[in-house]
Amino acid sequence: MQNQGMNIQIKLYAYLNKYDTRLTEEKIAIEKAIRELHFSSEHVNNKKIILKLLSFLSYTDDVVEKDIIRNALEVVLLFTSDDI
């Protein structure tokens, strides 16, 4: 299961790196979410990354930062398979 978390991260980073500087801020937001999950010894998966980004969204009042976090959420959602 831990291997799946690493696989998700690799795919996300590959996608973000493909766009060079256009998604730099979003990459930073996603990396921050992943880092916080690792520091709290939580398993990293898309659901946890999404929840962490949503918590970031709820704690900021900065309109630009909210926009960056929303874009980061969209990127993570691109890599989230449907559980149906």
CYANA upper distance limits for C-alpha pairs under 8 A (distance plus 0.5 A):
  1 MET  CA      5 GLY  CA      7.26
  2 GLN  CA      6 MET  CA      7.05
  2 GLN  CA     43 HIS  CA      7.47
  2 GLN  CA     44 VAL  CA      8.11
  3 ASN  CA      7 ASN  CA      6.67
  4 GLN  CA      8 ILE  CA      6.74
  4 GLN  CA     45 ASN  CA      8.14
  5 GLY  CA      9 GLN  CA      6.88
  5 GLY  CA     43 HIS  CA      7.77
  5 GLY  CA     44 VAL  CA      5.70
  5 GLY  CA     45 ASN  CA      5.62
  6 MET  CA     10 ILE  CA      6.68
  6 MET  CA     44 VAL  CA      8.34
  7 ASN  CA     11 LYS  CA      6.76
  8 ILE  CA     12 LEU  CA      6.65
  8 ILE  CA     45 ASN  CA      7.46
  8 ILE  CA     46 ASN  CA      7.81
  8 ILE  CA     79 PHE  CA      8.10
  9 GLN  CA     13 TYR  CA      6.56
 10 ILE  CA     14 ALA  CA      6.57
 11 LYS  CA     15 TYR  CA      6.70
 11 LYS  CA     79 PHE  CA      8.40
 12 LEU  CA     16 LEU  CA      6.63
 12 LEU  CA     75 VAL  CA      8.36
 12 LEU  CA     76 VAL  CA      7.75
 12 LEU  CA     79 PHE  CA      7.81
 13 TYR  CA     17 ASN  CA      6.36
 13 TYR  CA     27 LYS  CA      8.24
 14 ALA  CA     18 LYS  CA      6.67
 15 TYR  CA     19 TYR  CA      7.61
 16 LEU  CA     20 ASP  CA      7.60
 16 LEU  CA     23 LEU  CA      6.78
 16 LEU  CA     24 THR  CA      8.19
 16 LEU  CA     27 LYS  CA      6.91
 19 TYR  CA     23 LEU  CA      6.81
 20 ASP  CA     24 THR  CA      7.68
 23 LEU  CA     27 LYS  CA      6.59
 24 THR  CA     28 ILE  CA      6.83
 25 GLU  CA     29 ALA  CA      6.84
 25 GLU  CA     68 ILE  CA      6.95
 26 GLU  CA     30 ILE  CA      6.73
 26 GLU  CA     68 ILE  CA      6.16
 26 GLU  CA     69 ILE  CA      7.04
 26 GLU  CA     71 ASN  CA      6.96
 26 GLU  CA     72 ALA  CA      5.21
 27 LYS  CA     31 GLU  CA      6.51
 27 LYS  CA     72 ALA  CA      7.59
 28 ILE  CA     32 LYS  CA      6.56
 29 ALA  CA     33 ALA  CA      6.82
 29 ALA  CA     53 LEU  CA      8.06
 29 ALA  CA     68 ILE  CA      8.16
 29 ALA  CA     69 ILE  CA      7.00
 29 ALA  CA     72 ALA  CA      7.22
 30 ILE  CA     34 ILE  CA      6.73
 30 ILE  CA     49 ILE  CA      7.81
 30 ILE  CA     53 LEU  CA      7.92
 30 ILE  CA     72 ALA  CA      6.91
 31 GLU  CA     35 ARG  CA      6.44
 32 LYS  CA     36 GLU  CA      6.63
 33 ALA  CA     37 LEU  CA      6.77
 33 ALA  CA     49 ILE  CA      6.42
 33 ALA  CA     52 LYS  CA      6.21
 33 ALA  CA     53 LEU  CA      6.83
 34 ILE  CA     38 HIS  CA      6.73
 34 ILE  CA     44 VAL  CA      7.24
 34 ILE  CA     49 ILE  CA      6.91
 35 ARG  CA     39 PHE  CA      6.65
 36 GLU  CA     40 SER  CA      6.72
 37 LEU  CA     41 SER  CA      6.74
 37 LEU  CA     42 GLU  CA      5.65
 37 LEU  CA     43 HIS  CA      7.56
 37 LEU  CA     44 VAL  CA      6.91
 37 LEU  CA     48 LYS  CA      8.23
 37 LEU  CA     49 ILE  CA      8.32
 37 LEU  CA     52 LYS  CA      8.47
 38 HIS  CA     42 GLU  CA      6.30
 38 HIS  CA     43 HIS  CA      7.80
 38 HIS  CA     44 VAL  CA      7.69
 43 HIS  CA     48 LYS  CA      8.28
 44 VAL  CA     48 LYS  CA      6.68
 44 VAL  CA     49 ILE  CA      7.43
 45 ASN  CA     49 ILE  CA      6.76
 46 ASN  CA     50 ILE  CA      6.54
 46 ASN  CA     76 VAL  CA      7.17
 46 ASN  CA     77 LEU  CA      8.27
 46 ASN  CA     79 PHE  CA      8.11
 46 ASN  CA     80 THR  CA      6.68
 47 LYS  CA     51 LEU  CA      6.68
 47 LYS  CA     80 THR  CA      8.47
 48 LYS  CA     52 LYS  CA      6.57
 49 ILE  CA     53 LEU  CA      6.64
 49 ILE  CA     76 VAL  CA      8.19
 50 ILE  CA     54 LEU  CA      6.63
 50 ILE  CA     73 LEU  CA      6.80
 50 ILE  CA     76 VAL  CA      7.50
 50 ILE  CA     77 LEU  CA      8.36
 51 LEU  CA     55 SER  CA      6.75
 52 LYS  CA     56 PHE  CA      6.87
 53 LEU  CA     57 LEU  CA      6.70
 53 LEU  CA     69 ILE  CA      7.01
 53 LEU  CA     72 ALA  CA      8.32
 53 LEU  CA     73 LEU  CA      7.25
 54 LEU  CA     58 SER  CA      6.79
 54 LEU  CA     69 ILE  CA      8.49
 55 SER  CA     59 TYR  CA      6.91
 56 PHE  CA     60 THR  CA      6.98
 56 PHE  CA     69 ILE  CA      8.01
 57 LEU  CA     66 LYS  CA      6.31
 57 LEU  CA     69 ILE  CA      6.92
 57 LEU  CA     70 ARG  CA      8.25
 60 THR  CA     65 GLU  CA      7.76
 60 THR  CA     66 LYS  CA      7.34
 61 ASP  CA     65 GLU  CA      8.46
 61 ASP  CA     66 LYS  CA      7.92
 62 ASP  CA     66 LYS  CA      6.67
 63 VAL  CA     67 ASP  CA      6.79
 64 VAL  CA     68 ILE  CA      6.86
 65 GLU  CA     69 ILE  CA      6.71
 66 LYS  CA     70 ARG  CA      6.61
 67 ASP  CA     71 ASN  CA      6.72
 68 ILE  CA     72 ALA  CA      6.66
 69 ILE  CA     73 LEU  CA      6.64
 70 ARG  CA     74 GLU  CA      6.85
 71 ASN  CA     75 VAL  CA      6.90
 72 ALA  CA     76 VAL  CA      6.85
 73 LEU  CA     77 LEU  CA      6.56
 74 GLU  CA     78 LEU  CA      6.81
 75 VAL  CA     79 PHE  CA      7.54
 76 VAL  CA     80 THR  CA      7.00
